[in-house]
Amino acid sequence: MRILVTGAGGFVGGFLAEGFRAAGHSVLALDRAFDSEARTRLAGCALAEKGFDLAVADLAETPGADLEEALLRRGARLAYCRADIADLTAHTPLVETALAPGSLDGLEPVDLVVHGAAVTTSPADLRLSAVQHIRANCDALLEVLAFAQGCGARDFVALSSSAVFDAPADVDLLVESTPAEARGAYALAKRAGELFLQSLSEGPLRGCSVRLGSIYGPGERARPSRRNVSPVRQWTDQAAAGRPVVVATPAGRRDWTYGPDLADALLVLLKREPPVDGVIHVTSGEAADDGDIAGLIAGHFNVECRIGARPAAPRRVPMGSERIEPGELRRWTPLRQGLAYVMDDRP
């Protein structure tokens, strides 16, 4: 199977691209910018096994100038080569091009599109309005969706997030039927994407919005489009530097999923009968309090664990699924084992 992964230079997208290739599929990995670590990892796979193509593309042409200027202010390096998009099909390790409307039309057809490209850094940090932020994310989704429809892809998976929820006080588990009422720019863009994909229900392209909860794993780093890393990464970096681990919401509870497990889980999900579409939660189902995880990391490095003040911190509730049991997708990496891998990967 030939798979296009957008956002493949990022944390989750990188896990998916590598996982799909490890499962024997041909992968086209696309991102606005691959940092040196991602280039080495993915290009190395391409050169060794001819399984990857890499493409660097901006999220969208509009509002491209605003978004590009904002990302440059945050330290992004935007290098563009006006190469023919068809060059991407020739097992080229790296091709850089701007993603404008219709610019993916020269690609060879793919069977599956997994759209993970997104700007998650807040509008305020990028000095964008909420409308510009939402538009950047929605335009990117619609551009990739148009390509998938035009090339005859069978399946389109859009990565969504538990960020769509503003957990009510009487809810202890977020499932697919829980009202998605968060009002932040990122949350609204993700919710809009879910609604876009519902329009595919009558067509030949199956659309599935996969909501992910808290993802952790080795190799997590901040990048311009995603400045905030996971709490596990934050706490590990603090402890590895010999500083106290500071946890703002010790009673906050999250589901934790080990990133390298995701590719296999998605492949199993897409093979299920009857076919799954619409919104679905993909999670290991293993939940833990922030204080317990922070304490475990602090203990590993023999540093203090402190509670930090965070006014009006949002209530943390784990995500689960009413549509599928986590164990039906794969045998997930246990949290303690995954944390050991992360702590060994500290920068």
N, C-alpha and C positions, 0 to 999 in steps of 0.2 A: 504494500500500500504506500502511496506517496502522500506525505502529510506536510502542510504548510503550518508553521508555528510562528505567529507574530508575537513580538515581545520576547524573543528567544535569547536576547542578551541579558535579560533580567533574571531575577532570583527564581521565580516559579517557572517562567518560560524556558530557562536553561535546563532545569530538571526535566521538563517535558521533552525538549528536543533530544537530550541525551538518552532519556528512557525509551522513546519511540525508536531511536536508532538501535539501541541495545536489543530491542524486541525484533529487529530485522527489517524495519521499514525505512524507506527513503525519506529524508527529511529536508525540507527547505526552511532554514532558520532565518527569520527576518526581524530586524529591529532598527530603531532610529539611530542607535549608536552602540557598538560593542566595545566595552572597555578591554584593556589589554588581557585581563584574566579570561574573559569570555572568548576573546579572539583566539587565544592560545588553546583553550579547552575545545571549542567547537571546530576551529580550523584544523586542529590536530586530528580530530576524528575524520574530517573531510579528506585530508591528505592520506590518512592511513587506510581508510576503508571506502572512500568515494561514496559515503552515505549522506553527507551534508552538503548543501549549498548555503552560503551565507549572503544575506542582502541587508544593507543598511538603508533605512528609509525613515523619513520624518513621519509623524503620526498622521498628518493631514496637511494639505496645502492651505486650507482656511480653518482657523486664523493663523496661518503659518508664520507670518512676520511677527505677530505678537508672541506666539509660543516660542519661536526660535530666539527672539530677543530675550525672553524671560529665561530660557534654558541657558543661554550664553552667560547671563548674569549669575547663574548658579554654578558656572564652571564647566558646562558641557562643551565638548569639542565637536563641532558639526562640520564634517568634511564630505563634500559631494563630488562625485565623479559622474559626468553626464554620459553614462554608458547606456547602451541599448539594453532594455530590461530583458530581452531574449537571452543575453549572455548568462543570465542566472541559471539557465537550463543546461549549461555545458560543464557541470561539475566544477565551476569556478569557486575557489575557496572563499573569496570575498569580493563582492561587487557593491559599490555605493551609489545610490540614486535617490532622488527626492520622490516621495510618494505623492503624486498628484492624481486627481480624478482620471480614471482610465489607465493609469500607468502600470497596472498589473496585467493588462490585457495580453501582453506578449508572453506571459508565463505558460509553460506546459500545464495541462490540467492536473489537478490533484484530486484525491479521493476524499480527504478529510482536511478541514481547516480548523485549527484551534487558535482562537483569537485571544491573546493575553496582553497585547500592547495597551498600555494605559498610562496616563499621567496621574499619579497618586499624591504627589506633593501638593500641598494646599494652594488654593488660588492666591492667598495672601503672601505666601513665601515666594511665589513666582511673579507676584505683582500683576496678576490677571484678575479680571472680574469673574464672578461665578459663571456668567453666561459664556465667556470665552473658554473657561475651563471645561464646562459641560460640552460645549460645541466641539472642542478639540477631541474629546473622548468619543462623542457620538459620531462625528464625521469619520474618524478612523474606523469604527465598527462598520458603518454603512459602506465605506469604500471596500473593505475586505469582504463584506457580505455580497456586494455586487460582483466581485471577482468570483466568489464561490458559486453563485448562481449562474454566471456566464460560462464558467468552465465545466459545468456539469458535475461538481462535487456531490457526493452522496450525503455527507454530514458536515454540519457547522456547529462547533462548540465554542461558546463565548464564556470566558471565565468571569464570573461575577463574585460577589463577596458578601460575607456576613455584615459588612458595613452598611447594607441597605436597611438594617434593623436599628430601631431605637427601642431597646428592650423595655416593655412595660413592667411595672413593679410586680405584677402577678404572674409573670412568665419565667420559668426556670430552665426551659429548653426551647431553642429557636428551631422550628421545623418549617417545612415549605409553606404551610398554611398560616403561619404567624404573619400578621400584617407588617409589610415593609414600609415603615413610616419615617425613616431617617431623612433629614432635609439638607444635608451637606451637599456640596457640588459633586463630589465623587460618588456619593450614594445615589443621587438623582440620575447621574449619567449611567450608572450600573443598572438602575431600575428601568430607565428608558431602553437600554439595550435588551433587557429581558422582554419588554413589551414588543420591541421590534421583531424579536425572534418568534414571538407567538404568531406573527403574520405568516410564518412559513408552514403552518399546520396543514394547509390545503395543497402545498406544492410538492415537487419531487425532492427538494432539499430538506433534510431533517434538521431542525434547529433545537439545540439544547443549551440552556443556561446553567452552568455548573457553579454553584456558590461554594466558595472555599472559606473555611474559618481561619484559625491561626496556623500558619505554615512556618516550619522551622527546618533547619538543615545546614549542612556545611556549605561554605562559600558565600554566605550572605554578606553583602556589602551595600553601603549607601551609594546611590547614583543620582544624577540631577532630577530624573523624573520620579524617583522614589527615595526621598531623603531619609525617611524614618524607617529604621530597621525594626525587626520584631523584638519584643521584650527579651526573649531568650538570647538574642545576639547582644543586646544592650547589657544585660546582666553578665554575660560571659566576658564581654570586653572590659567591664568594670573590674570584675574579679581577677581576670588575667593580668591587669595592670596593677594589682595589689590594692585596689581601692575598695571601700565598702560597696556592697550591692544594695542599691536603693530601689525599693518596690513601692509604687504609689498606691496600688489597690491590692493589698494582701488578700482580701476576701474575694476579689474578682475571680471568676471561674471561666475558663476557656477550654474549648476542645483543641487539641494539638495534633497536627498531622505532619509526618515526616515527608519533606518535599520529594525525595527520590522515589517514594512509593506511588506518586500521583499518576505517572504515565501508564503503568500497568493497570491501575484502577480504572482510568478512563477507557482504555481498550476493552476491558471486561464489560464496563457499563454499556459501551456502544454495541456490543455483541448480544446483549440480553434480548430475550424474546418473552413477551411481545416487546417491540422496540420502545425505548424510553425517549421521551421528548419533553419540552417545556422546562420548567425550573426544577432542579434537583440538587440536594445537598450532598457533597462528597466530603467525607470526614472519617477519620479513624474511629471516632466515637469515644476516644480516651480523653477525659477532662481532668483538669487539676486546678487548684487555686494558685494564683500568682505567688502568694507567699510561700507555698510549698516548693514551687519550682525555683524561686529565687534563693530560698534557703538551701536547697540541694546544691545549686551552683556555688553559692558562697562556701558551703562546707567542703566542696571538692578543692577549692583553692585556698581554704583556710583563712577566709576573710570574714568580716562582720556583715550581717544582713540588717539593713535599717529600713524603717518605714518613712517614706518621704511625703511631704505635704503636697497635695494636688487638689486645689479647690475645684469643686463641682466635677469631679471625675465621673465619667459615664459608668453606669452599671454594666458589669461584665457578665454575660450569660453564655454558656456553651451552645454550640449548634449541633443538631442531630437531624435525622431524617425519618419522615413517616412513610417514605416511598421505597426505601431499600435499607436493609441492615448492612452496616459497615463491613461485616465479615463476609458478605456475599461478593464483595469486590476484590478483596485480597486479604492475605495475612499481613496486617500492618506492623511496622516496626514499633515495638514497645517504646513508650516515652522515655524511660530511663536509658534504654540502649541508644536511642536517637540523641539524647542529650550528651551521652558520652562521646558520640561521634562529633558533635558540635564543639564540645570543649577541647577535643584534640585538634580541631581545625582553627583554633583561635589565631588571629593575625599576630 
